[in-house]
Structure formats: structure tokens, C-alpha cells
Amino acid sequence: MIQANNNFTLIALALLVSSVSILINIEIIKRLFTGDNYIKNRLFQICALFVGSSLMGMHFLDLLAFPPIRYINLNYSPYDLSLTWLFAIVIGFVAVYIPSQKTLPAITLVSASSLCGVCGCAIYYFSVTDLELYPAVSFNTGMSLFALLITSVFAALYLIALFWLKNYVGGKVLVMKVVFSIFAGVCTTGVHAAYNSNVEISNRATSLNSLLSNNVLLAITIALCCIFIFCIIFIIAIFYDKLDDGSFRFNRLKELNHYELSKLAMIDSLTKLPNRRALQQNLEAGIRRCQRTDSKMAIAFIDLDNFKPINDNYGHSTGDDLLVQVANRLNTAVRNCDVVTRTGGDEFIALIENIKSSEDIVPILERIVHSINEPFLINDHQLFISASVGVAMHPKDGDLDQLISCADAAMYRAKAEGKNRFRFFDTTIELASDNMLEMQKDLKNALANDEFKLQFQLKIDSVTQIPVGAEALVRWEHPSKGVMLPYSFIEEAERFGLIAQIGSWVIDETCRILHRMRQHGIDMSISVNLSAQQLRNPNLSDDIKAVLDRFELPSTSIVFEISESIALKNPVLLNTVFSSFRNSHIKVAIDNFGASPFNLAYLKNLEINELKLDKDFTMDVGNNQESYAIVEAVIKLAHALQLSVTAEGVETENQRKTLAALGCNQMQGYLFSRPLTEIKLIEMIRKLNSGFLTDDTLFVKDYLKTLNNSQ
């Protein structure tokens, strides 16, 4: 037998060819998976030829690098080369087609990897036997079977890796692909070494072919051909991206048939995910498959937590980029046989089939929640969001129409339980869902039938104890449930998108009442709460000014209160809103100040007029040293910023005296007034105005006596 050292230059060249072809193969498969049929079919044919040709080139480079082949002139007829190339093309077909599919069943994987093993053996066998050596080439049967097994196992692992990599969107994607390509190239060279180990060639062997070739020149020619192929495929890949990005979209659309155009209507233009229309069709088909195979299916309703503040603070362009990244992560989190759709805004639905029980989808749901919880880097901003996921199962939770509504209800339960989690639909949610549907109908009827009413709680000057204003509180006079307080319906109104309508009604009704009070000689301001949805209205200040003008009221007649929690979530949006309010001379107050961790440095940048201390501070201000110190510091800070301070929840005389001593400007609470109707409010203010002492002070006992007589 001939013994000689390997030609490591040719081995390195073969490794380079193999690694580059694998890297291009990964990108090809990704485009095949995400592209449409018009380009996909043509790209597939070209790329199968590319992968097969690259494999053949790498094979001959490896063959030339190993003894004893490197000492024999390689002489092949066109027929021999065509036969070898045909087997390489079959492997190329498998390497491109199988990983580009949505699913990879075990039977398909075994069949494809076995086919690759057989074709790999055939390539090597025909390459060596066609040398027409004398004495003839012989093979070691045991080593040949081992080489076949090694090839099949490597092919299976390679297909699995490509199948996974086509959807990989984690960190350092390019590094991941390059490392895999190099590793797979080394493994390919190792597999070729296994084939070389089972060849037995005499050290006196010579080729019977009369034609002689220069092996070094042949190696260089093969390498140059491979480089040429890589350049061609690289150009094709760029051309493909141009088509997909729309540079030739007009010509392309002219050639699309009706079927392809209808498919475009099924795709969300931003994320390239299937849209709501496609979801409907996939859901119908999935239910039919479940009925036919007696299997189960799940709907996962995915809603992004804290997405709206990102839109408000960083702009819609950043929000769109975030949605695209979310779509990619969701596609990676689910299985390849599952379908993720975007149904609108920041809502997605995943259709999960081929499951036996709810336990089967728990790992998928955990991946979904975890993937969204990881930070996003967009336009040099590190953004954090989370996802609340509701899950409904077919057939347990209903059919086509019920599934989505059940998953939606479960999603809201997940939000209510703290967000950043998933929740399965169950009987308790079903009951709550029925109640929600009834609440939605009742709220719409309440707006249509004028069932909302306003009550008012007085704001008292801390020094003179004279009423200087009031806060408007909405009440719902339900036809069957009686008077309902805001905590029992505001959250639902926000969920159903009705809070803006209710808020507009409150502003309109408040101005109407202020107009009537001015006709009675009562000139005071009333505070109104604004919701986050109202703040997103770009014309909010203009709309408010129009209402004030309609009722002939000055801008100082109304003060808008914004919750501290809303201010924390939407600083950029609030600065814009507050600036427009200032230009319209509309006063603004931060409500529930101190209820959330607040950046005091940020406070100086807010264009506001008033701080309202949260009742948790005023509750203990008279008997708790820590609360006293905090309230004192906040009041001094507010006064330094020329802000008025109002204390909420004042219920005892001790609280009133302490707050007055600390310099609190105004107070409100049950010590002074419970919520009053418009008639009671006017009646009480009239009586109070006639009961003032000559020094413009009003003792609390007299105030309470008047109040009790009025209520």
C-alpha cells in the first residue's frame, strides 16, 4: 500500500470550499422558507445545483489531498463526471429542500439522511473505480459500511441544524452561522477521511487511461470553478433580495397570477406574518384536521405589555421595528409546524396543532413569554416589554368563533394576575368572560342612555377653610345594579376602548355644570381626571378649548388631574400634552403623588401647576414621624418649584391641623365633604358663603354642621 503525507494545502482549500458553501446554504434555506412561490421555485432549482456542484468540488479537492490518490493522475470521461455530479445534485436537493420546510417529521429525516449516505458512498465509489487502475481498486466492506453510517448520521445532524438555524434570531446570528459552517466543513472533511480509509490501492497501481492530467492544475481549476459558482450564487441572492424588497415589484406583480395575489392579501405588510384573514383560514383547516385525526389544537392569544408607552415615547417607527423583532422571536419560539399571525396592533395569535394535552404546549408558551421578556435593542435604545398570553384548547373550549374569544379572555386574566405570563382558559374565566361581554354591552348602553352622572368632592383652602374648588367623580346609575363606583367599571371601559368616550362625556358635563353654577353666582374650578387613552389624542387641548368656548368658560375653570403612574410611563408624551395645555392656559395636576417611585429631578421638567398628595401619606401624617418628614419634604419641594399642594383623604382634625402647619395649600376628604350631587353642591356653597365670620374664617364644627344639614 502507498503511504504518504496528506496535502494539507488542498485539505485547507477543501475546508474553505465546504464552509463557504454551507454558509450560503443556510442563507438560501432562510430565503426559501420566508419567500413566496414565484421566486421560491426558481431559487430552489438554482440552489440545489449550487450545493451539489459545491459538494462535488469539495469531494475532488479532498480526493486529491489524500494518499494514495494524490500520486495517480485523475482522468475522467464526461460520462463518469456526469454520473458523479448527478449523485451530488441529489444530495444538494435534499440539503436545500428538507430544511426549508415548516416541519421535519422523523420518517422524513431518516429517509433523507439515508439517501444522502447512499449518494455519498456512490460519489466516492464511482470517483475511485472510474480511475481504471491496475491492479484494480478494492474496498474494505466493514469500513465501507462504517463510512455509510457516518455519512447518514452526519447528514441527519446537518439537516436538523439547518432546520433550526433558518429561524434563529438570537444574539450574534452571523457569528453563530459562521461557526456552524466551519464546524460542519471540518466534519465533512472527516467523513471524507472515513471513505479514504476503506480504499485499498496497490503501491504499483497505474491508470489504464491514456490521458494524463496535472493534479495540482486540476485542484486549482476546481477551486476556481467553486469560487466562480459562489460569486454567481451571491449575485443571485442579492437579486433575490432586490425582488423581495420591491425594486422590480411592478414587473413581478404583472406576472403573478390570481392565486399569488390572493396570498399577498394574507400577509401582514409590516411583520410579513400571516394576517387575521389567513388566521381564519388556518383555523378552519386546523379544526377540520383535528376532527379527522381526533387530535387537539390550541390558540395562544399574545398581547404585548407596555407597548403603547414605547410608541408614545420613541415614535411609531421604533414601535414598528419592535413589532418586526417580536414577530421574529415568536416564530423562533414556536415549533416549525405552528403558525404565528399578527391580528393587529400589538396582538398576535399562535395556532398550535398536533398536541395531545395542554401539558404539551407549556414548553412552547414558556419560550414565547421568555423570548419577549428579553431586552430589545432598537435604534440604540434598549427596550423592555413583556407578553401576556391566553390559551384556549379545541375542542374543549369551543369551535371557530369561541376559541379566539376564550383565548382573549384568558389573556386578560393573565394581565390581571401580573402580566408576563400565560393562562389557560377555564370555568372561572368563562364566567368572568360572560360577565365581561355583559359589561361591554351595558357600558355601551350607558353612554347611549345617559346613565353616567357626576358627583363632586370639595377642595378646601387650608388657611381660610373656604371651598376653592371640587373634584368631579363619575358615577354609573345602572338600571339593575344601582349606583356603581368607578373602580367597578373603569378598568373594563379601558379594555373595551370606551374610556375615551366616557372621559369626553365627563369633560363636557363638567363644563355644562360649571356654566350653570356661574349663572347662580358661583365661580369655582373643578378638577377632572384624564385617562391614558385621552392623552394619546393629539388634538386633546384643542378639543378641550372648544368645549370651554362653547360654554363660555375661562381656561382656569377646569383643572386636569393625571395619575402619577401614567406620568411615569409616558414622560415624552406628557411633556407634549403639558406644553399644549400651557399654551392654552389650562391647569394640570399630578394625582396620587407618592403612590409610585417618582424621579424628583424629572418633576422640575413637568409643566404642571399642582401636586396632589396620595392619601397613604396623609393617613399617618399626624402620628408617624416618617410620613411627617416625607410630607414636609414634598411640600417644601413643591413650593420651591412654585407648585400648589393638595392633600387627599383628610378624615380627621389631627390630619388637618398637621397639614395646615406644614403649609399644605388645599385639602379634600371626608372631613370636609363626601361626594355631592350638583344640586347639593350648589346648596351647600350658598349656605357656607352666608356663614363665614368677619375675618373670612370658618370653623370646622360650623362647616360640618352646615355640611350635614346639606347632605
N, C-alpha and C positions, 0 to 999 in steps of 0.2 A: 504494500500500500504506500501511496505517496504521502509523506509527512512534510509539512511546511508551515511557515508562519502565516497568519492572516494578513491581508492587506487592509490595515486599519484606516487608510485614507478612503478606500472605497466603502468600508463599513460606515464611516462618518458621513460620507455622501449619501449612502442609502438611508441612514437615520434621518438626515436632513429632509430628504425627499418624503419619507414616510411621515415625519412630524408635520411638515407643512401641508401635505395632502389631508391629514387628519384634521388639522385646524380649519382648513377650508371646508372640509366635510361637515364640521359642526355648524358653521355659519350657513351652509347650504340647507341643512336639515331644519334649522330655525326658520328660514325663509319659506321652505316648503310647508312647514306646519302652520305658519301665520298667513301665507299668501292665499290668493283666490285662484280658481281653477284655470282662468285664462292664461296666466303666466306659469302657474304651478306645473302644468303638464309639460310645457316646453323646457322649463328649467330642470325638471326631473330627468328628462331624457339626456340632456347635455351633461348633467352632473353624474349620472350613472356611468356614462362614457369616461368622464374625467377620473372618477375614483378607480374604475377598472384599469384605465391606462396608467395611472399613477402606481397602482399596485403592481402592474406588470413591470414598469420601470424599476421600482424598488426591488422586485424579485431578481431581475437580471444583475443589478448592482451587487446585491448580496451574493448571488451565484458567482460573480467574477471575483469577489473578495475572499472566498473560502477555498483552501486547497481540498482536493486535487484539481478542481475545475479550473482554477486560475492559470494552470500551466498547459491547458488544452485550448486550442483555437476553437471558438464558438462559430459554428456555421449552420444557419437555419434556413430552410426553404420558406417561401411565403406561406405555404400551407401550414407548416409547423407553427410559424408565428401566429397565424390567424386562429388556429385551434387553441393555442395557449391564451391568446388575447380574449377569446370567447369565454373561457372559464373565468378570467379576471373580470370581465364585464358582468358576469352573473354575480360575483361577489360584490361588485360595485352597486348593482341593482339592489341587493339585499341591504348593504350598508347605508343606502340613501332612503329606500322605501320604508323599511321596517321601523326605524326610529322616528320617522316623520309622522307616524300615525298617532291617533289620540289614545289608543290602548295598546298594550303589549301582553296578550294572553300567553300563558306558559307554553301551550302547544305551538303557538307561532314562534316563540323564542327558541324552543328546542329544534323545530323543523328548520328555521333559518340558520341557526348556528351549525347544525349538522350539514346543511347544504354548503355552507362556507368551508367546513372542514374537508368535505369531499372534493370541492373545487380546488382548494389549496393543494391537496395531495395530487390532483390531476395536473395542475400547473407545474408542480415540481417534477412529477413523473415524466410528462411529455417533454419538458425542457431538457432533462438529462438523457432520456432514451433517444431523443432525436439528434443527439450528437454523433450517433453511428460510430461508437468507439469499438476498437478491437484491442484486447479482449472486451467482450460486452460488459455493460454495467450490471451489477447485481444489487439487490436491496435486502436489508435485514428485516424480516417480516415483523418481528416483535417491536423493533424500533419504529417501523412504519406505522403500526397501529398506535403506538405511543404518540407519534407525531400527529396522527389524525385526531386523537383525543385532545391533545394540547391545543390544536388549531380550533376545534369545536368549542372548547371551554373558553379560550380567549375571545372567540367571535361572540359568544353569549355575553361575556362581561363587557365587551366593547359595545354591543348593541344596547345593553342596559344603560351604560354610561351615557351614550349619545341620546338615548330616550330621555334621560333625566336632565342633561345639560341644555337641551333645546329650550327649556322653560326656566333655567336658573337665572335669577335676577338679584342675587345677594351681592355682598360686597366683593370688590376686586374680580369682576366677571372675566375680564381679559386674562388676568393672571391665572385664574382657575383653568381657563381653556388652554392656555399655552402650556401649563404644567401637565395637564392631562395629555395633550398632543405629544409632548416629549416622552412621557412615560409610556404611552401606547406605542410610539415609534420604537422605543427600546424593546418592548415586549414583542413587537412584530419581528425585529431582528433576531430576538431569542428564539421565536418559533421557527424562523428560517434555519437557525443553527441546529434545531432538533431534526429537521429534514436532512441537513447535510450529514448528520451523524449516522444515518442509516444507509448511506450510499457506500458501496464497495467498488472501487475502481483500481485496476492494476497499475503499478508504477510504470509499466511499459505500454500503457494504453495510448493509442493514437487514433485520430479521427480518420474515418474512411472517406470523408467528404474531401473532394479535391480542392475546394475553395478554401483559402486561408484568410484569416482576419486578424487584425491587431486588437487584442483585448483591451488595451489601455485606450485606444481610439474609440472602441465600441463603448466603453464606460463613459467617456467624455460625451459621446454622441447621445447616449441615453439620458445623461444628466441635463444636457442642453435641451433635449426634447421635453423633459419633465418641466424645466423652467419655462419653456415656451407655453406648455399646457397651463401652468399656474397663472401666467400672465393673461392668457385668454379667459380663463375662468374668473380671474379678478375683474377683468373688464366687463364680463357678463354680469357679475354680481353688482357692480356699480350701475350698469344699465338697468338691471332689475330694480334697484332702489329708485332710480330715476322714474321708472314707470310707476312704481308703487307710490312715489311721492307726488305724482301728478304732472311731471314735466311733459309727458306725452298722453295725458289723461284724455284729451279730446279725441285723438285718433283711436285710443283704446276703447272709449265708450262707444264710438261709432261701430266697432266690430263686436261689441258684446251683444249676445242675444237676450231675449226677454228673460230667460231664466237667470242669467248672471245679473241683470239689472235688479231683479226682484231680490237677489241675495244681498246686493248692496243696501237695499232698504231694510235689511235685517241687522245691519251693523251700526253700532253707536259710533258716530263720526269722531268723537274725542278719544275714547279708550280703545276703539277697534274691537270691543267686546260685542257679543250679540245683544240686541236691544229688547225692549218689552215685547215687541211683536214676535221676535224669534223665541223668546221665553215661552210665549203662549203655545207656539207650535211644538217646541221641545217638550213642554209639559204634557200636552195632549199625547204625543208619541210615547213619552215615558210611562204614562198611565196605561196605555194600551199594552206596552211591553210587560208591565207589572202584572196585568190581568192575564196575559198569555203565558208568562213564566212563573206565576204565583210567587213573585218576589216583592220586595218593598222598595220604596223610594222616599227621599227626604227633600224638603225645601228649606234652605237656610237663608233667612232674610237678614242681610248685613247692612247696618246703618252706622255711619262714622260719627263718633263722639267728638264734639268740639271742632267740627269742620267749618262752621259758619264764621267763627271769630277769625280763622285764618284767611278766609275770603275777604272779610272786612278789613283786617289789619294789613295784609300783604298784597291784596288785589286779586282779581279774578284770574289773571294769567298764572300766578303762583298756585291758586286753587286748582286750575286745570292741570298744571304739571303734577300736582299732588295726586289728583284723581288717576292720572295715567300710571303713576308709580304704584298706587293702590291696586289698580287693575292687574298689573304685572305680578304683584305679590300674591294676590288672590289666586291667579292662575297657577302659581307655583305651589300654593298651599294645598289645593285640591288635587285629586287624582286626575290623570290624563283622560279618564273616561267621563269625568264630571264636566258640567258646563257652568261657567260663571257669566252672568248677564248684568248689564247696568240698566236699571229701570228708571233712572232719572235722578238728578241732583247728586247727593252723596249716598244713594241707596243702591245696593247690589243684591242679586239673588243667585245662589248657587244651587244647581239641580244635581243631586247626588243619587245615583242609581246603583243597582246590583248590591243591595245590602240585605242582611238577614234580620237585624235588630238595631235598635237605637245605639247600642254599645259599639257597633261597627263604625259609626261616624264620629264618635267622640275624639279620636286622634285627629281627624280632619278639622273638626271645629276648634280644637286646641291650636292647631297650626294656623288657622285663619286668625284667631284672636292674637296669637303671639306675633305673627308676621306684621300685623297692623300696628302693634304696640311698639315695634322697633322704630327708632328715630328716622326721619326722612331728611335728606339734605337737598334743598331746592334753592337755587339762586343764592348760594352762600348763606342760607338760613337753615338752621336745624329746627325742624318742626316735629311736634309730638301730637299724635292723635291716638284714639283707640277705637275699637269696634264693639258694638252690642249686636249680638246675633240671636235671632229667634228661629226655632226649628219646629217644623210640622212634618208628620210622617203620613205617607199614603200606604195602605188605605185607612189607618186608624183615625186620622184627623179629618177625613173627608176627601172629596174629589177636587176637580179643577178649581172651582171658584173658592171653595172653603180653604184650600191649602195655603194660599197666599195670605188671606186674612188671618188665619190661625198663626202662621209664622210671624206676621206683622204684630199680632197681639203678644206673642212670646218675646219678640224683640223689645217691645216697650216694657215688658216685665223685667227683662234683663237690664234696661236702662234704670228702671226704678230701684233695682237692687244694687246699684252702684256702678253700672256701665262696665266696659272692658271685660265682658263675659258672654257666655252663651246660655240659653234657657230653652228647654223643650216645652212645647205646648202641653197643658194638662187640664184637668177638670176645673181647677181653681182659676186658671187663666181663661178658660172657656166662659165661666160665669162672669168674670171681670170683662171679658170681651163683649158679651151680650150687654152688660151694663154700659160699656163704652159706646156701643152703637146707639143705645137708647139715649145716652147723654149727648152724643153728637146731634141726634135728631132734636132733642129738647133745646139745646143751645141755639140751633138754627131757628126754631120756633120762637125762642125768647127774643131774639133780635127782630124777628118779623112782627111779633105781637107786643113789643114794648114792655117786656116783663122785667127789665132791669130798672132799678131805682137807685138814687143816690142818698146817702146819709152823710152827716158831717160831724167831725170832732174838732172842737175849738182849740186854737193855739193861743196861749195866754202870755202876755208880756210879764217877765219875771219880776220887774220892779213895780209897775203900776197895777199888775194883775188885771189889766184890761184886755178883752179879746181883741187880737190884732189880725186874726185870720182863722182859717179852718182847713182841714184836710178832707177831701172828698173820698168816700168809701162806697164802693159799688155793692149792691145787694141784689139778689135774684129772687123775685117773688114767684116761685114755682107754683103752678096751678094745683099740684097734688102734694108736693113735699113742703110747702110753706116757704118761709124766708131762708135762703141759703147764703152763707158767708163765702167770701172769695176763695178761701183755702179749699172749698169743696168742689170748685169748678174751674178755677183759673188754669191749673195745670192741664186739664182736658182741653180747655179752649186753645191753649198754646199748641197742643198736639194736633188738633184738628185745623189749625190755621185760622181760627176765629178771633184770636186775641186782639188783632189789629182793628177789626170791626168793632169789638167791644170798647177798645181804647178810644177810637174815634167818637163813638157814641158818648163816652164819659166826658170828653173834651167839649163836645157840642152841648151836652146837657148842663155841664158846669157853667159854661158861658151864658146859657139861657137863664139859669138861676141867678147868676151874678147880675144880669141885666134887670131881672125883676127886683132884686134886693136894692139896686141903685134907685129904682122907682119908689122904694119905701124909705129912701134916705140913708140906706146902709151902704157904706163904702169900705169894703174889706177885700183881701186877697184870699184865694182858695188854692190849695195845693192839689195837684193831680199826679198820680203815678204813671210813668211811661214804661212800656214793655220793650224787650229787646227787639221784637219784630217791628214795632213802631219806629225805633231808632234807625232801622235799616232803610226807612223810606227817605230817599234823597231830597224829597220836597216837603219834609216834615215841617220845617219852620215856616215855609210859605203857606202850607195848609192851615197851620195854627193862626198865622196872621190873618188869613182870610176869614176864619171863624170869629176872631176878635173884632175885625172890622164889621162883620155882618151884624154883631150885637152891640156895636158902638162902644167897645170896651178898650181901655188903655192896656198896653202890654204888661204893665205891672199888676194887673188884676189877677193874673194866674201865675203860679209857681209850679214848675215841673220837677217831680222827685224821681231820681234814678237810683235804683238799688246799687249798693256798693259792689255786690257780686257781678253785676252787669258791667260796671265801670272797670273792674279788674280784667274782664275777659275781652273787652273791646276798646282799649285805650286810643287807638288811632281813629276808629270810627267816632268815639265820643268827642275827641278834640275837634273833629269836623262839625259835628252836631252842635257842640257848645259854641263854636265860633259863629255859626249861623244864628244861634239864639241870641248871642251878644249883639250881633248886628241888628237884630230885630227888637232889642231891649227886652228880651224875655228872660226871667229869672230861673235859675236852676239850683236844685239842692241835691246833695248826695244823701240818700236814705240808708238807714241801718248801718251807719258808720261805726266801725269797730267789730262788726259781726264776722268779718273775714280779715286775713292778714293783708294789710294795705301798706304800700310803699309811700311813706310820708313825703319823700323827696318828689314823688310823682304828683302829690297833691298841689304843689305850687304851680304846676303847669296847667291845671284844670281851670277853665274859665267858668267858675261857679260862684254862687252868692251865699250858700248856706250849707252847713253840716247838720245832720240830724243824728244825735247820739242814739245808738241801739239801746233798747230797754234793758239788756243784760247788764249794762254799766250803771244805769240809773237805779236799778233794783237794789244794789248794795252800796250805793254811794254814801249813805248816811251811817253805815255801821261796818264798813270794810275798808281798811286803810289802803289796800292795793287798788281797789276800784276808785277810791277817792283820788289817789295820786294820778291814775290814768286819766280820769275825767278832768282833773285840774290841768294836766299837761295838754290834753286835746283842746280844751277851751283857750288856753294861752296861745297855742299854735294857731288855732283858727283866727283868733283876734289879731295875731301878728300878720296873718295873711288877709286881714280885713274881711273875714267871713263871719256871718251870723251863726250862732249855735242854738239849736232847738233840741231839748231833751224829750224823748218819747217815754211813754209808760210810767209817768209820775202818778203814784197812787196814794202816797202818804204825805203828811205835813212835814215830817222829818226830811224826806227827799226834797221837797220843795224848798225848804229853808237852806239846805246844804247846797243845792244847785244855784240858788239865788246868790248865796255868799261867794260861790266860785265864779260868778259873772256870767252864768248861762243866760242868753238873751231871751229865749222863749221856752215854754213848756207845753206839753199836752199829755193828757192821760185821764184816767177815770176819776182822779181827784177833782178835776175841773168839769169834765163833760164826758158822758157816754155818747155814742153816735146819735145824732138828732136828725129828724126829717127837716125838710126845708121850712115847713110851717113852724115847727118847734124852734128851729134856729132863729128865725126872724123874731118870734115872740120873746125868746129869752134875751136876745140882744137889746130889744126895746126896753125890757124891764131892767136889765143891767145898766143901761145908759141913764135911766131915771134914778138909779140907786147909788150913784157914785157920790163920794164925800167931796167936800170943797177942795181938798188937796189932791183930787184925782186918784185916790187910792180906794181899793175895795177889799175889805177883809174877807178871808176865805170863808168864815162862817156865814157871812151875808151872801157870799157868792153861792155857796152850797144850798142855802135856803132858797134863793131865787131859782137855782138850777132844779132843785127838787120840785118846786112848785110848777116849773115849766115842763118837766118830763112827766 
